[in-house]
Amino acid sequence: MIIFPAIDIKGGKCVRLLKGDFENLTEYKNSPFDQANIFSKIGFKNLHLVDLDGALEGKLINKNSIQSITKINGVKIQVGGGVRSLEQIDELVKLGVDKVILGTKAIEDPSFLKKACTKFDKKIVLAIDVRNGFLSLSGWKRQTDILATDFIKKVNDFNISRIIYTDIDRDGTKSGPNIDSTVAFSKSSKFPIVVSGGISSIEDVKSLKSENAKEIEGVIIGKAIYDQNININELAKII
């Protein structure tokens, strides 16, 4: 299982949101680069970055922070937040980003997703953000009536690298991941699934590694690390 420590960036700073609410934001003292460096030194080789300003504005905002993290030796990063064009994907790839996360634009325009997957082989990650099984868009500000399981069936023949499945109501709550919902969704998808939202303990991670959740490729962990509910040195041992 791949463990992705999360770094959310807003205004060049490392932050966390509660259930995607920009009004419920916690700011942390380490810069995004410093936090990435800490994760790297402990032994994490994969990081999950979100440009929160980019998610709101529909374009790459925190470019300098992202570029600095790509320079850390031995670390692969996947980056999302406001990516809306092939040109933006190309820019991120040229910065040294390993994979680019698409969300709103990909769901609103599946033909764009298909083009991106064709042009950027093995580089595209699709973000599936759900509330009660229905897709949310635009930095979780816009709720749709599209079932995630219905949407994924339409793009199952695309060259998507992986799916990030986020249960928004669990995100930042440290209430535990929605394993049942994630595994149920994974049965509709042919792509590896990365779980996001609600991780609260080492036990949650071990549960996701269990036989009952064998479809899961990885897990994104944010607030539980920053609030020290999870010891990152112990977490690194189960990578």
C-alpha positions as CSV (number, residue, x, y, z in Angstrom):
1,M,0.0,0.0,0.0
2,I,1.2,3.5,-0.9
3,I,0.8,6.0,1.9
4,F,0.5,9.6,0.7
5,P,1.0,12.3,3.4
6,A,-1.0,15.3,2.3
7,I,0.1,18.8,1.9
8,D,-2.7,21.4,1.2
9,I,-1.3,24.8,0.2
10,K,-3.1,28.1,0.5
11,G,-1.4,31.4,0.3
12,G,1.9,29.6,0.2
13,K,1.2,28.1,3.6
14,C,0.5,24.5,4.8
15,V,-3.1,24.2,5.9
16,R,-5.9,21.7,6.5
17,L,-9.7,22.2,6.0
18,L,-12.6,20.5,7.8
19,K,-14.9,18.8,5.3
20,G,-13.6,21.1,2.5
21,D,-14.8,24.2,4.3
22,F,-12.5,27.2,3.5
23,E,-14.0,29.0,6.5
24,N,-12.8,26.1,8.8
25,L,-9.1,26.2,8.1
26,T,-6.2,25.3,10.3
27,E,-2.8,26.8,9.4
28,Y,0.4,25.0,10.4
29,K,3.8,26.5,11.1
30,N,5.9,24.5,8.7
31,S,6.1,25.7,5.1
32,P,4.9,23.3,2.4
33,F,8.6,22.7,1.4
34,D,9.7,22.1,5.0
35,Q,6.8,19.7,5.6
36,A,7.6,17.8,2.5
37,N,11.2,17.6,3.5
38,I,10.2,16.2,6.9
39,F,8.1,13.5,5.2
40,S,10.9,12.6,2.8
41,K,13.5,12.3,5.6
42,I,11.2,9.9,7.5
43,G,11.0,7.7,4.5
44,F,7.8,8.6,2.6
45,K,8.4,8.5,-1.2
46,N,5.0,9.7,-2.4
47,L,3.3,13.0,-1.4
48,H,-0.2,14.3,-2.2
49,L,-0.3,18.1,-2.9
50,V,-3.4,20.3,-3.4
51,D,-3.2,23.9,-4.5
52,L,-6.3,25.1,-2.7
53,D,-6.1,28.6,-4.2
54,G,-5.9,26.9,-7.6
55,A,-9.0,24.8,-6.8
56,L,-11.0,28.1,-6.1
57,E,-9.6,30.1,-9.0
58,G,-9.3,27.4,-11.7
59,K,-5.6,27.9,-12.3
60,L,-2.2,27.1,-10.8
61,I,-1.5,29.6,-8.0
62,N,1.1,28.1,-5.7
63,K,3.6,27.2,-8.4
64,N,6.7,28.1,-6.4
65,S,5.8,25.9,-3.5
66,I,5.1,23.0,-5.8
67,Q,8.2,23.5,-7.8
68,S,10.4,23.6,-4.7
69,I,9.0,20.2,-3.5
70,T,9.7,18.6,-6.9
71,K,13.4,19.2,-6.2
72,I,13.4,16.9,-3.1
73,N,15.4,13.8,-4.1
74,G,13.5,10.5,-4.3
75,V,10.0,12.0,-3.8
76,K,7.2,11.6,-6.2
77,I,4.3,14.0,-6.0
78,Q,0.8,14.0,-7.3
79,V,-0.7,17.5,-7.6
80,G,-4.3,18.8,-8.0
81,G,-6.2,22.0,-7.6
82,G,-7.7,23.9,-10.4
83,V,-6.2,22.1,-13.3
84,R,-8.5,22.9,-16.3
85,S,-6.4,22.6,-19.4
86,L,-3.8,20.5,-21.3
87,E,-1.4,23.4,-21.0
88,Q,-1.7,23.4,-17.2
89,I,-1.0,19.7,-17.1
90,D,2.0,20.2,-19.3
91,E,3.3,22.9,-17.1
92,L,3.1,20.7,-14.0
93,V,4.7,17.8,-15.7
94,K,7.6,20.0,-16.8
95,L,8.0,21.2,-13.2
96,G,8.7,17.6,-12.3
97,V,5.3,16.5,-11.0
98,D,4.8,12.8,-11.2
99,K,1.0,12.7,-11.6
100,V,-1.6,15.4,-12.2
101,I,-5.0,15.2,-10.5
102,L,-8.0,16.2,-12.5
103,G,-11.4,16.8,-10.9
104,T,-14.1,19.3,-11.9
105,K,-13.0,19.8,-15.6
106,A,-12.6,16.1,-16.1
107,I,-16.1,15.3,-14.8
108,E,-17.8,18.2,-16.6
109,D,-16.0,17.3,-19.9
110,P,-15.1,13.6,-20.2
111,S,-13.7,14.3,-23.6
112,F,-11.0,16.5,-22.0
113,L,-10.2,13.7,-19.6
114,K,-9.8,11.3,-22.5
115,K,-7.5,13.7,-24.3
116,A,-5.4,14.3,-21.2
117,C,-5.0,10.6,-20.6
118,T,-4.0,10.0,-24.2
119,K,-1.4,12.9,-24.3
120,F,0.0,12.3,-20.8
121,D,0.4,8.6,-20.6
122,K,0.2,7.2,-17.0
123,K,0.2,10.8,-15.6
124,I,-3.4,11.5,-15.0
125,V,-5.2,10.8,-11.7
126,L,-9.0,11.3,-11.5
127,A,-10.4,12.8,-8.3
128,I,-13.8,11.5,-7.3
129,D,-15.1,13.6,-4.4
130,V,-18.4,12.5,-3.0
131,R,-21.1,13.4,-0.6
132,N,-23.6,10.6,0.0
133,G,-22.4,8.9,-3.2
134,F,-22.9,12.0,-5.4
135,L,-20.1,14.0,-7.0
136,S,-19.1,17.4,-5.8
137,L,-17.2,19.9,-7.9
138,S,-15.3,23.2,-7.8
139,G,-13.4,22.7,-4.6
140,W,-16.4,20.9,-3.1
141,K,-18.5,24.0,-3.4
142,R,-20.9,22.7,-6.0
143,Q,-23.0,19.6,-5.4
144,T,-24.2,17.5,-8.4
145,D,-26.9,14.8,-8.8
146,I,-24.4,12.5,-10.6
147,L,-23.7,9.2,-8.8
148,A,-19.9,8.5,-8.7
149,T,-20.6,4.9,-9.7
150,D,-22.5,6.0,-12.8
151,F,-19.8,8.4,-13.9
152,I,-16.9,6.0,-13.5
153,K,-18.6,3.5,-15.8
154,K,-18.4,6.1,-18.6
155,V,-14.6,6.5,-18.4
156,N,-13.5,3.0,-17.6
157,D,-11.8,2.6,-20.9
158,F,-9.7,5.7,-20.5
159,N,-6.0,5.5,-19.6
160,I,-6.4,6.8,-16.0
161,S,-3.5,6.1,-13.7
162,R,-5.5,5.9,-10.4
163,I,-8.6,7.2,-8.8
164,I,-8.6,9.3,-5.6
165,Y,-11.9,8.6,-3.8
166,T,-12.7,11.2,-1.2
167,D,-15.6,11.0,1.2
168,I,-16.1,14.7,1.9
169,D,-18.1,14.2,5.0
170,R,-15.2,12.3,6.5
171,D,-12.4,14.7,5.3
172,G,-10.6,16.4,8.1
173,T,-12.8,14.8,10.8
174,K,-10.5,11.9,11.8
175,S,-13.7,9.8,12.2
176,G,-12.3,6.9,10.2
177,P,-12.5,6.2,6.4
178,N,-15.7,5.1,4.7
179,I,-14.3,1.7,3.8
180,D,-17.6,0.1,2.8
181,S,-18.4,3.0,0.4
182,T,-14.9,3.0,-1.1
183,V,-14.8,-0.7,-1.7
184,A,-18.3,-0.6,-3.2
185,F,-17.2,2.1,-5.5
186,S,-14.0,0.2,-6.5
187,K,-16.1,-2.6,-7.9
188,S,-17.4,-0.2,-10.5
189,S,-13.9,0.9,-11.5
190,K,-11.1,-0.9,-13.2
191,F,-8.5,1.5,-11.8
192,P,-6.5,1.4,-8.6
193,I,-8.2,3.3,-5.8
194,V,-6.6,5.7,-3.3
195,V,-8.7,6.4,-0.2
196,S,-9.0,10.0,1.1
197,G,-10.9,11.4,4.1
198,G,-11.3,10.5,7.7
199,I,-8.1,8.6,8.5
200,S,-7.6,8.8,12.2
201,S,-5.2,6.1,13.3
202,I,-2.7,3.4,12.4
203,E,-5.5,0.9,12.8
204,D,-7.4,2.6,10.0
205,V,-4.5,2.2,7.7
206,K,-4.1,-1.5,8.6
207,S,-7.8,-2.0,8.0
208,L,-7.4,-0.6,4.5
209,K,-4.5,-3.1,3.9
210,S,-6.6,-6.0,5.0
211,E,-8.0,-8.7,2.7
212,N,-11.4,-7.1,2.9
213,A,-10.1,-3.9,1.2
214,K,-7.7,-5.6,-1.2
215,E,-8.8,-3.3,-4.1
216,I,-7.2,-0.3,-2.4
217,E,-3.8,0.9,-3.8
218,G,-3.1,3.6,-1.2
219,V,-4.3,6.1,1.3
220,I,-4.0,9.8,1.7
221,I,-3.5,11.0,5.3
222,G,-3.5,14.7,6.4
223,K,-5.0,16.0,9.6
224,A,-4.3,13.0,11.7
225,I,-0.6,13.4,11.0
226,Y,-0.6,17.2,11.6
227,D,-2.5,16.8,14.9
228,Q,-0.2,14.0,15.9
229,N,-3.0,11.4,16.2
230,I,-0.7,9.2,14.1
231,N,2.9,8.9,14.8
232,I,4.6,9.4,11.4
233,N,7.6,7.3,12.3
234,E,5.3,4.3,13.1
235,L,3.3,5.1,9.9
236,A,6.5,4.9,7.8
237,K,7.1,1.4,9.0
238,I,4.0,0.0,7.3
239,I,4.6,1.6,3.9
